[in-house]
Amino acid sequence: MSKANNTLRIDEILLQQGVASEDEIKEALEYQSEHGGRIGSHLIRLGFVTEEQLLRALTRQFDCESVLLSQVEIPPEVIQLIPAEVATARTVIPFEYDQNVNTLNVACENPTDESLLDELLFVAHDKNIRLFVAVEMSLRAAIAKYYIASGESDEVCDQCDASDRNAEDFDDDIEIEDQACKAVLVVSDDRQTDLSMATALEQEGYIVIWTDSADDAIDFIGEQKFYAVFIRDTVQGDYIDLIDRLRKVSPSTIVRYYESAGRMLLQESGYNQTGNLLEKNMELFTTLLASRNQVSDSHTTIMGRYVDKLCREIGLPAKDRLSVVNAAYLHDISRYYYGESKSAPDCRTRVQMTAKLLDSLNFPPLVIGMLKAMYIDLKDKYTKRLPIENLGGNILTIVDVFCEHASFDKRMSLDKFDQVRNNLISLNGKLFLKEVTLAFIKLIEKEILVEPTNHDTAFNQILMYCKDDDYLIAIAGRLKEEGFRPVSLTEVDTFVDMYQRSCPNMIILLQEGHASKSRQLISALTKKGVEIDKVPTFLVAGNQATAELADMLKQGLEDIIPIENSLDLLVVKLQKLRAKKADTDMPELVKPDQGVTSGNLEDINLVDLLQAMGPGGKTARIKVTTDEGQLVMYLDKGKIVYAEGDDDKKGPEAFYDGVTWKTGQWTVRPVDSDKLPEPNNDADNDALLMEGCRRLDEESRANAEQT
């Protein structure tokens, strides 16, 4: 590499080559004086020279090799050889790697910079570095394309229109959320300087919309959600108002207030690293405090962890999330600093004292503002704009309230979850913001709501009747939580019809009012063929009525339960009944993970067999052989995916034949999932069993009519 020809400036070389005139050079110098940057880039922006012409001049000035980056496609594996922070800070980009000679070609502005060469040799480890000169504008566009845009984008849309648009030209009919591409708003009064960033975004499938004023941007953000909004620090208008309104419309929108594209990348890349380190350190610190003071973990580190999770659920960008989580841990630390003293009798007082202390220490005002915004009376404010201080303070408040009155480390039942959800929603517009409440409810549902328990027994089908649909829904939710499969009905005739078709394992009848109403209900059901003496039946009635109905236990009722506080008692009795049934039936049921199992249809018919295997998620081959024919089925994690019988019957029709067989043998053999045949059934097990029972019922009735 030769030393640069410092005797001639780039403008002088261009004049000598006859590429640019003195007037053009003068105009470019004036533009440079006003906006900064390199004169060569301004000459290109003003249309006085081309990239190729400027590159030839740079090659002469530095007496080195050059690369026309606008015509180079750089592989991802090459980009990864130089960290984004280095590429952005030093304005360099790797564009080719020769593995045979272990040489990495890097484009830069000044190939004679020895300190740059030393730095690149260090970050590229054992690779040889070969420097090429490139045009500044092309360098920055390439950095934006391969580092900034590719780092931010989730997926690329090759079919979207990537043309340059003004805000007033934007088509409101485009539904960005239904497309692979995303809309990006650039609020900039220096389009020429930011053109490379916008070009890179467009090449990655983003729709770039321009406006040069924050006030103009406010007019249309309510109609369109943006993936990101970039605001240059020199724009006119109330950009704070713009940012606050964006947070209200879409808290997950990435907002960047920037001086240059390079600074944006460096800041964002550091947020996640710094944030992760901060969270680990703060969690460790509060844990040590809790351990030293022998305080439970019901509020300490859980506060910080779940504030972080809630921020992620809302979709806050890394920078905002970092500030909110920081405030959360400081709030927890204040509990140890102030304790439960007379000066800080409640959490609200403690929050204000903490904010005052941090203010005296010149702590960042953003975090202090979030603490001050905790527990404020909303009074339906923030319907149009939402400052980050108030959003962060509301996030802290809802988690703090939950930690004070509940516990994240304990599983929550469905009825308890419903109660918490209703309480939170009732405080919308008063103490909690609606968008924060909805995200928090979703978080609780994912994190601590009890998952329904799977049971490997078929004794879980429950048929319920009650005229009050709301009461049925509440009970059904709890039963599902305990692993039962309830069906709720409010009409007697519908209940009877379902009873005849589904053959339930247990029945629950809920009847309020005088005891006579319960007697009439049971009498009506019995006359219509419901055999309460053969199917375990629970009657839930009023407290006074239960004593008068005791004689009905002799008629076959399993139990009579008072309607007040009945749910827990009812669940316990159902569980005991299921466990008792399992003790007698399970030795005969299928346990395919222990090897090949067989049995007789007289003991366990096909319906019971499948109900026993389905919840356990078994993958197996079932073969049923009778005098009437043969059926082969395959289960994939409990679901029937394949069935084949006689007469070329396949899929559901083959299965329906097998349901009617009353005698014969079945064999279950475990199989690996990769040995399963091509599926020929899409229907779920419940649908197949329901239809199979219906056909079996029709056949029984037809036989009865013939006799």
C-alpha positions in Angstrom: 0.0 0.0 0.0 1.4 3.4 -1.0 1.3 6.5 1.0 -1.5 8.9 0.1 -0.9 11.7 -2.3 -1.3 14.5 0.2 -0.1 17.2 -2.2 -3.5 17.2 -3.9 -7.0 17.5 -2.5 -9.9 15.5 -3.9 -11.5 18.6 -5.4 -8.2 19.5 -7.1 -7.9 16.0 -8.6 -11.5 16.2 -9.9 -10.7 19.5 -11.5 -7.6 18.1 -13.1 -9.5 15.1 -14.5 -12.2 17.5 -15.9 -14.9 15.8 -14.0 -16.2 18.8 -12.0 -16.1 22.5 -12.7 -15.0 25.3 -10.3 -18.5 26.5 -9.8 -19.7 23.0 -8.9 -16.8 22.6 -6.5 -17.7 26.0 -5.0 -21.3 25.0 -4.5 -20.4 21.7 -2.9 -18.0 23.5 -0.5 -20.8 25.8 0.6 -23.1 22.8 1.1 -20.3 21.2 3.1 -19.8 24.3 5.3 -23.5 24.3 6.1 -24.1 20.5 6.6 -20.7 19.0 7.3 -19.5 15.8 5.8 -17.2 15.2 2.9 -17.1 17.3 -0.3 -17.1 14.2 -2.5 -20.4 12.9 -1.1 -22.0 16.4 -1.6 -20.8 16.4 -5.2 -22.6 13.1 -5.7 -25.7 14.3 -3.9 -25.8 17.5 -6.1 -25.4 15.4 -9.2 -22.1 16.9 -10.3 -20.1 13.7 -10.3 -20.9 9.9 -10.3 -19.7 7.3 -7.8 -17.3 5.9 -10.4 -15.8 9.3 -11.1 -15.3 10.1 -7.5 -13.8 6.6 -6.8 -11.2 7.1 -9.6 -10.2 10.3 -8.0 -9.9 8.7 -4.6 -7.8 5.9 -6.0 -5.4 8.4 -7.4 -5.3 10.4 -4.1 -4.6 7.4 -1.9 -2.6 5.5 -4.6 -4.4 2.3 -3.6 -7.0 -0.3 -4.7 -10.7 0.7 -4.7 -14.1 -1.0 -4.6 -17.4 0.1 -6.1 -19.7 -0.9 -3.2 -22.9 -0.1 -4.9 -22.3 -3.0 -7.3 -21.2 -5.5 -4.6 -23.4 -8.0 -2.8 -21.8 -9.0 0.5 -22.4 -12.4 1.9 -23.7 -12.5 5.6 -20.8 -14.7 6.7 -18.4 -12.0 5.6 -20.3 -9.2 7.3 -20.1 -11.1 10.6 -16.2 -11.0 10.5 -16.2 -7.3 11.6 -18.4 -6.3 14.6 -21.2 -3.8 13.9 -19.8 -1.4 16.5 -16.4 -1.3 14.8 -17.8 -1.0 11.3 -20.0 1.9 12.4 -17.5 3.8 14.5 -14.7 3.5 11.9 -16.8 3.6 8.8 -15.6 0.4 7.3 -17.2 -2.7 5.9 -15.8 -6.1 4.9 -16.9 -7.2 1.5 -14.9 -10.3 0.5 -12.9 -13.1 2.3 -10.5 -15.3 0.5 -10.2 -18.5 2.6 -7.3 -19.9 0.6 -5.0 -17.0 1.6 -6.9 -16.1 4.8 -7.4 -12.5 3.6 -10.3 -10.2 4.4 -10.9 -7.3 2.1 -12.3 -4.2 3.9 -13.6 -1.0 2.3 -12.8 2.2 4.1 -12.4 6.0 3.6 -8.6 6.1 4.2 -6.6 3.0 3.5 -3.4 4.7 4.7 -4.7 4.9 8.3 -2.3 2.6 10.2 -4.3 2.7 13.4 -7.3 1.5 11.5 -5.3 -1.4 10.2 -4.1 -2.4 13.6 -7.7 -2.3 15.0 -9.1 -4.4 12.2 -6.3 -7.0 12.6 -7.2 -7.2 16.3 -11.0 -7.7 15.9 -10.6 -10.0 12.9 -8.3 -12.3 15.0 -5.9 -14.3 12.8 -7.0 -12.9 9.4 -4.9 -10.8 7.0 -6.5 -7.4 6.3 -6.4 -5.7 2.9 -7.8 -2.2 2.8 -9.7 -0.7 -0.2 -10.9 2.9 -0.6 -14.6 3.4 -1.2 -16.9 6.4 -1.6 -18.2 7.7 1.8 -21.8 7.7 0.7 -21.7 4.1 -0.5 -19.8 3.1 2.6 -22.5 4.5 4.9 -25.3 3.1 2.8 -23.7 -0.4 2.9 -23.2 -0.2 6.7 -26.9 0.8 7.1 -28.0 -2.0 4.8 -25.9 -4.8 6.2 -25.7 -3.8 9.9 -28.5 -1.5 10.8 -31.4 -2.7 8.7 -30.5 -6.4 8.9 -30.1 -6.1 12.6 -33.6 -4.5 13.1 -35.7 -6.4 10.6 -37.5 -9.6 11.4 -38.2 -10.7 7.8 -37.8 -9.4 4.3 -40.6 -8.8 1.9 -39.5 -9.1 -1.7 -42.9 -8.0 -3.2 -43.6 -4.8 -1.4 -43.3 -1.4 -3.0 -40.0 0.1 -1.8 -40.4 3.4 -3.5 -39.8 6.7 -1.7 -43.0 8.2 -0.3 -44.0 11.4 1.4 -46.4 11.3 4.4 -49.2 12.9 2.4 -48.9 10.3 -0.4 -49.2 7.3 1.9 -52.0 5.0 1.0 -54.2 4.5 4.1 -55.6 1.2 2.7 -52.3 -0.6 3.1 -52.6 -3.0 6.1 -49.0 -3.2 7.2 -49.8 -5.8 9.9 -51.2 -8.2 7.3 -48.1 -8.0 5.2 -44.5 -9.2 5.6 -43.2 -5.7 5.1 -43.3 -2.9 7.8 -43.8 0.8 7.7 -41.0 3.1 8.9 -41.5 6.8 9.5 -38.5 9.1 9.0 -39.0 12.5 10.5 -36.0 14.4 9.1 -35.3 17.9 7.7 -32.1 16.6 5.9 -33.3 14.0 3.4 -30.1 14.0 1.4 -28.0 13.1 4.4 -30.5 10.4 5.6 -31.1 9.0 2.1 -28.6 6.1 2.5 -30.4 4.9 5.7 -33.7 5.0 4.0 -32.4 3.3 0.9 -31.0 0.4 3.1 -34.4 0.1 4.8 -36.3 0.0 1.5 -33.9 -2.7 0.2 -34.8 -4.8 3.2 -38.6 -4.6 2.5 -39.6 -1.7 4.6 -42.0 1.1 3.4 -40.2 4.3 4.2 -42.4 7.4 4.7 -40.9 10.8 5.0 -42.0 14.0 6.7 -39.8 17.0 7.7 -41.8 18.2 10.8 -42.7 16.5 14.1 -46.0 18.5 14.1 -46.9 17.1 10.6 -46.1 13.6 11.8 -48.5 13.9 14.7 -51.4 14.4 12.3 -51.3 10.9 10.9 -49.7 8.5 13.4 -53.1 7.7 14.8 -54.2 6.2 11.5 -51.1 4.0 10.9 -49.0 1.9 13.2 -45.3 2.0 12.5 -42.6 -0.6 13.1 -40.1 2.2 13.8 -40.0 6.0 13.9 -36.7 7.8 13.3 -36.6 11.5 14.4 -33.6 13.6 13.5 -32.5 16.0 16.3 -32.8 19.1 14.1 -36.4 18.7 13.1 -38.9 21.5 13.8 -42.0 21.0 16.0 -42.9 19.3 19.3 -41.1 16.0 18.9 -41.8 15.2 22.6 -45.5 15.3 21.9 -44.9 13.1 18.9 -43.1 10.5 21.0 -45.7 10.5 23.7 -48.5 10.0 21.2 -46.6 7.2 19.6 -46.4 5.4 22.9 -50.1 5.7 23.4 -51.0 4.4 19.9 -48.4 1.7 19.8 -46.0 1.2 22.8 -44.0 -1.4 20.8 -43.1 1.0 18.1 -39.3 1.6 18.1 -38.6 5.3 18.5 -35.1 6.6 17.7 -34.1 10.2 18.3 -30.8 10.4 16.4 -27.9 12.5 15.2 -26.7 10.0 12.7 -27.4 6.4 11.7 -24.1 5.3 13.2 -25.0 6.6 16.6 -28.3 4.8 16.5 -26.7 1.5 15.9 -24.1 2.0 18.6 -26.7 3.0 21.2 -29.2 0.2 20.4 -26.5 -2.5 20.4 -25.5 -1.4 23.9 -29.0 -1.3 25.4 -29.6 -5.0 25.5 -26.1 -5.8 26.8 -26.2 -3.1 29.5 -29.8 -4.0 30.4 -29.0 -7.7 30.9 -26.1 -6.9 33.1 -28.1 -4.4 35.1 -30.9 -6.8 35.7 -28.5 -9.6 36.8 -26.7 -7.2 39.2 -29.8 -5.7 40.6 -31.5 -9.1 41.1 -28.4 -10.4 42.9 -28.2 -7.3 45.1 -31.9 -7.5 46.2 -31.6 -11.2 46.7 -28.6 -10.7 49.1 -30.6 -8.0 50.9 -33.5 -10.3 51.3 -31.3 -13.1 52.5 -29.5 -10.9 55.0 -32.7 -9.5 56.5 -34.5 -12.9 56.3 -37.2 -11.4 54.1 -39.2 -13.7 51.8 -38.9 -13.5 48.0 -42.6 -12.5 47.6 -41.8 -9.1 46.4 -38.0 -8.5 46.1 -36.5 -9.8 42.9 -39.9 -10.8 41.6 -40.8 -7.2 41.2 -37.9 -6.5 38.9 -38.3 -9.8 36.9 -41.9 -9.3 36.2 -41.6 -5.6 35.4 -39.1 -6.8 32.8 -41.5 -9.4 31.5 -44.4 -7.0 31.4 -42.3 -4.5 29.4 -41.5 -7.2 26.9 -45.2 -8.2 26.8 -46.1 -4.7 25.9 -43.3 -4.6 23.4 -41.3 -1.6 24.8 -38.0 -1.0 23.0 -34.8 -1.9 24.8 -34.0 1.7 25.9 -37.4 2.3 27.5 -37.5 -1.2 29.1 -34.1 -0.6 30.6 -35.3 2.6 32.4 -38.5 0.9 33.7 -36.6 -2.1 35.1 -34.1 0.1 36.7 -36.9 2.0 38.5 -38.4 -1.3 39.6 -35.3 -2.6 41.3 -34.7 0.8 43.0 -38.3 0.7 44.3 -37.6 -2.7 45.8 -34.3 -1.5 47.4 -36.2 1.3 49.0 -38.2 -1.2 51.0 -34.9 -2.2 52.8 -33.7 1.4 53.1 -36.8 2.7 54.7 -38.4 -0.4 55.9 -41.8 -0.2 57.6 -40.9 2.9 59.6 -43.2 5.6 60.8 -41.8 8.0 58.2 -42.8 5.6 55.4 -45.9 3.8 56.6 -47.1 2.8 53.1 -45.7 2.2 49.7 -46.9 5.6 48.3 -45.0 7.5 50.9 -42.0 5.3 50.4 -42.1 5.9 46.6 -42.1 9.7 47.1 -39.3 9.5 49.6 -37.2 7.4 47.3 -37.8 9.8 44.4 -36.8 12.7 46.6 -33.6 11.0 47.7 -32.6 10.1 44.1 -33.3 13.7 43.0 -30.8 14.9 45.7 -28.2 12.5 44.2 -28.7 13.9 40.7 -30.1 10.5 39.5 -31.4 10.5 35.9 -34.7 12.4 35.9 -36.4 9.8 33.7 -36.3 7.1 36.3 -37.3 9.6 39.1 -40.3 10.6 36.9 -41.4 6.9 36.7 -41.3 6.5 40.5 -43.2 9.8 40.9 -45.8 8.5 38.5 -46.6 5.4 40.6 -50.1 5.3 42.2 -51.3 8.5 40.6 -55.1 9.0 40.0 -55.5 8.7 36.2 -59.0 10.2 36.0 -59.2 9.1 32.3 -56.1 11.0 31.3 -53.7 9.9 28.6 -56.3 9.2 26.0 -54.2 10.7 23.2 -50.6 10.9 24.4 -48.7 8.8 27.0 -45.3 10.1 28.3 -42.8 7.3 29.0 -42.6 8.4 32.7 -46.4 7.7 33.1 -46.3 4.5 31.2 -43.3 3.3 33.2 -44.9 4.4 36.5 -48.1 2.5 35.6 -46.2 -0.7 34.8 -44.4 -0.4 38.2 -47.8 0.2 40.0 -49.6 -2.8 38.6 -46.8 -5.2 39.4 -46.3 -3.7 42.8 -50.0 -4.0 43.7 -50.0 -7.6 42.6 -46.9 -8.4 44.6 -48.5 -6.9 47.7 -51.8 -8.9 47.4 -50.8 -12.0 45.5 -47.7 -14.0 44.8 -46.0 -14.9 41.5 -44.4 -17.9 43.0 -47.7 -19.7 43.5 -49.9 -21.2 40.9 -53.3 -19.5 40.4 -56.6 -21.4 39.9 -58.9 -20.3 37.2 -61.6 -18.9 39.5 -58.9 -16.9 41.3 -57.6 -15.7 38.0 -61.0 -14.5 37.0 -61.4 -12.6 40.2 -58.0 -10.9 39.8 -58.7 -10.1 36.2 -62.1 -8.5 37.0 -60.5 -6.5 39.8 -57.8 -5.2 37.5 -60.2 -4.3 34.7 -62.4 -2.4 37.2 -59.5 -0.1 37.9 -59.0 0.8 34.3 -58.9 4.6 33.9 -58.6 5.0 37.7 -55.3 3.4 38.7 -54.3 1.4 35.7 -53.9 2.2 32.0 -56.0 -0.1 29.8 -53.1 -1.2 27.6 -51.0 -2.0 30.7 -53.9 -4.0 32.3 -54.5 -6.1 29.2 -50.8 -6.9 28.8 -50.5 -7.8 32.5 -53.5 -10.1 32.4 -52.0 -11.9 29.5 -48.7 -12.2 31.4 -50.4 -13.7 34.4 -52.3 -16.1 32.3 -49.1 -17.4 30.7 -46.9 -17.3 33.9 -48.9 -18.5 36.9 -52.3 -19.8 35.7 -52.7 -23.4 36.6 -52.5 -25.6 33.5 -55.1 -28.3 33.1 -53.9 -31.6 34.4 -53.8 -34.6 32.1 -55.1 -37.9 33.5 -54.4 -41.3 32.0 -57.9 -42.5 32.9 -61.0 -42.3 30.8 -63.2 -41.5 33.8 -63.4 -37.8 33.3 -66.4 -37.1 31.1 -69.0 -35.0 33.0 -72.4 -33.9 31.8 -73.8 -30.8 33.6 -77.2 -29.2 33.7 -78.2 -25.8 35.1 -80.5 -23.0 33.9 -77.9 -20.4 34.9 -75.3 -20.4 32.1 -72.9 -18.1 34.0 -72.7 -20.5 36.9 -72.2 -23.4 34.5 -69.3 -21.6 32.9 -67.6 -20.9 36.2 -67.9 -24.5 37.3 -66.8 -25.9 33.9 -63.7 -23.8 34.0 -62.7 -25.2 37.4 -63.4 -28.8 36.3 -61.3 -28.4 33.1 -58.5 -27.1 35.3 -58.7 -30.3 37.3 -58.4 -32.5 34.2 -62.1 -33.3 33.7 -64.0 -32.9 30.4 -67.3 -31.2 31.2 -70.2 -30.5 28.8 -72.6 -27.8 30.1 -76.3 -27.6 29.0 -79.2 -25.3 30.1 -82.1 -27.2 28.5 -83.6 -30.5 29.7 -84.3 -32.0 26.3 -80.8 -31.1 25.0 -79.3 -32.6 28.2 -81.2 -35.9 27.7 -80.2 -36.1 24.1 -76.5 -35.5 24.9 -76.8 -38.1 27.7 -78.0 -40.7 25.3 -75.3 -40.0 22.8 -72.3 -39.4 24.9 -72.5 -42.0 27.8 -71.0 -39.6 30.4 -68.9 -40.9 33.4 -70.6 -38.6 35.9 -73.5 -36.1 36.0 -73.8 -32.8 37.9 -77.3 -31.3 38.3 -77.5 -27.7 39.7 -81.0 -26.6 40.9 -81.6 -23.6 43.1 -84.8 -22.9 45.0 -87.2 -25.1 46.9 -86.6 -28.9 47.2 -89.6 -29.6 45.1 -87.8 -28.1 42.0 -85.0 -30.6 42.4 -87.4 -33.5 42.8 -89.3 -32.3 39.6 -86.0 -32.1 37.7 -84.8 -35.6 38.7 -88.2 -37.0 38.0 -88.3 -35.5 34.5 -84.8 -36.8 33.7 -85.6 -40.3 35.0 -88.7 -40.5 32.8 -86.7 -39.5 29.8 -84.2 -42.4 30.4 -81.4 -40.8 32.5 -80.3 -43.6 34.8 -79.0 -41.7 37.9 -78.6 -45.0 39.7 -76.1 -46.3 37.2 -74.2 -43.1 36.3 -72.7 -41.3 39.4 -74.9 -38.2 39.8 -74.3 -35.2 42.1 -77.2 -32.8 42.9 -76.1 -29.3 43.9 -79.0 -27.5 45.7 -79.7 -24.8 48.3 -78.6 -25.3 51.9 -82.2 -25.7 53.2 -83.2 -28.0 50.3 -80.4 -30.4 50.9 -81.8 -31.6 54.2 -85.2 -32.2 52.6 -83.7 -34.1 49.7 -81.7 -36.7 51.8 -84.2 -39.5 51.0 -83.2 -39.2 47.3 -79.8 -40.8 48.0 -81.7 -44.1 48.2 -83.0 -43.6 44.7 -79.4 -43.7 43.4 -78.0 -40.2 43.7 -74.2 -40.2 44.4 -74.4 -37.2 46.7 -76.3 -34.0 47.5 -74.1 -30.9 48.0 -75.1 -27.5 49.3 -74.8 -24.8 46.6 -73.0 -22.4 48.9 -69.3 -22.9 48.8 -69.9 -26.1 46.9 -67.2 -25.9 44.3 -64.2 -27.2 46.3 -66.3 -29.9 47.9 -67.7 -31.0 44.6 -64.2 -31.2 43.0 -62.9 -33.2 45.9 -65.7 -35.8 45.6 -65.3 -36.0 41.8 -61.6 -36.6 42.2 -62.1 -39.3 44.8 -64.7 -41.0 42.6 -62.3 -40.8 39.6 -59.4 -42.2 41.7 -61.6 -45.0 43.0 -62.6 -45.9 39.5 -59.0 -45.8 38.3 -57.9 -48.2 41.0 -60.3 -50.8 39.7 -60.0 -50.1 36.0 -56.4 -49.1 35.3 -54.9 -52.5 35.7 -56.9 -53.5 32.7 -56.3 -50.4 30.7 -53.5 -49.8 28.2 -50.0 -48.8 29.2 -48.2 -49.0 25.9 -45.0 -47.5 27.2 -44.5 -50.7 29.1 -44.7 -52.9 26.0 -47.3 -54.7 24.0 -50.7 -54.8 25.7 -53.9 -56.7 24.7 -57.4 -57.2 25.9 -61.0 -58.0 25.0 -63.7 -55.7 23.7 -66.1 -57.2 26.1 -64.0 -55.8 29.0 -62.9 -52.5 27.4 -64.6 -51.4 24.2 -62.9 -49.3 21.6 -64.4 -46.0 22.9 -63.1 -46.6 26.4 -59.7 -47.7 25.1 -59.2 -44.5 23.1 -60.4 -42.3 26.0 -57.8 -44.0 28.2 -55.0 -43.5 25.8 -55.8 -40.0 24.4 -55.0 -37.8 27.5 -51.7 -39.7 28.1 -50.4 -38.6 24.7 -49.4 -42.1 23.6 -47.9 -42.9 20.2 -49.0 -46.4 19.3 -50.5 -48.9 16.8 -53.9 -50.4 17.7 -55.1 -53.5 16.0 -58.7 -54.8 16.6 -59.7 -58.2 15.3 -63.3 -59.6 15.4 -65.5 -62.0 13.6 -66.9 -58.9 11.7 -63.6 -57.7 10.4 -60.3 -56.1 11.3 -59.3 -52.5 12.1 -55.8 -51.0 12.3 -55.3 -47.5 13.8 -52.3 -45.3 14.6 -52.1 -42.7 17.4 -49.7 -39.8 17.3 -49.4 -38.4 20.9 -52.9 -39.6 21.6 -54.6 -38.3 18.5 -56.0 -40.7 15.9 -54.1 -39.9 12.7 -54.7 -43.1 10.7 -57.4 -45.8 10.4 -57.8 -48.7 8.0 -60.4 -51.4 8.0 -61.9 -54.0 5.7 -63.5 -53.3 2.3 -60.9 -50.6 1.6 -62.4 -48.3 4.3 -60.0 -45.7 5.6 -60.0 -42.8 7.9 -63.1 -42.0 10.0 -65.4 -44.5 8.2 -63.0 -47.4 9.2 -63.1 -46.1 12.8 -66.9 -45.9 12.9 -67.2 -49.6 11.9 -64.9 -50.5 14.8 -67.0 -48.6 17.3 -70.0 -50.9 16.8 -68.0 -54.1 17.6 -68.9 -55.6 20.9 -66.7 -58.8 20.9 -63.2 -59.4 19.7 -59.6 -58.7 20.8 -57.4 -55.6 20.6 -53.6 -55.2 20.8 -51.6 -52.0 21.4 -48.0 -51.8 20.4 -45.8 -48.7 21.0 -44.3 -47.2 17.8 -41.8 -44.5 17.1 -43.2 -41.3 15.5 -41.1 -41.7 12.4 -42.7 -45.1 11.7 -46.2 -43.6 11.5 -48.0 -43.9 8.1 -49.2 -41.0 6.1 -52.2 -39.5 8.0 -55.7 -40.1 6.6 -57.7 -38.4 9.4 -57.9 -34.7 10.3 -60.8 -34.9 12.8 -60.0 -34.7 16.5 -60.7 -37.6 18.9 -63.7 -36.0 20.5 -65.5 -35.5 17.2 -64.8 -39.1 16.2 -66.0 -40.5 19.5 -69.1 -38.3 19.5 -70.1 -39.4 16.0 -69.2 -43.0 16.7 -71.5 -43.0 19.8 -74.3 -41.4 17.7 -74.0 -44.1 15.1 -73.9 -46.8 17.8 -77.0 -45.3 19.3 -78.8 -45.3 16.0 -77.9 -48.9 15.4 -79.2 -49.9 18.8 -82.5 -48.2 18.2 -82.8 -49.8 14.7 -82.3 -53.2 16.2 -84.8 -52.5 18.9 -87.4 -51.5 16.4 -86.9 -54.7 14.4 -87.4 -56.8 17.4 
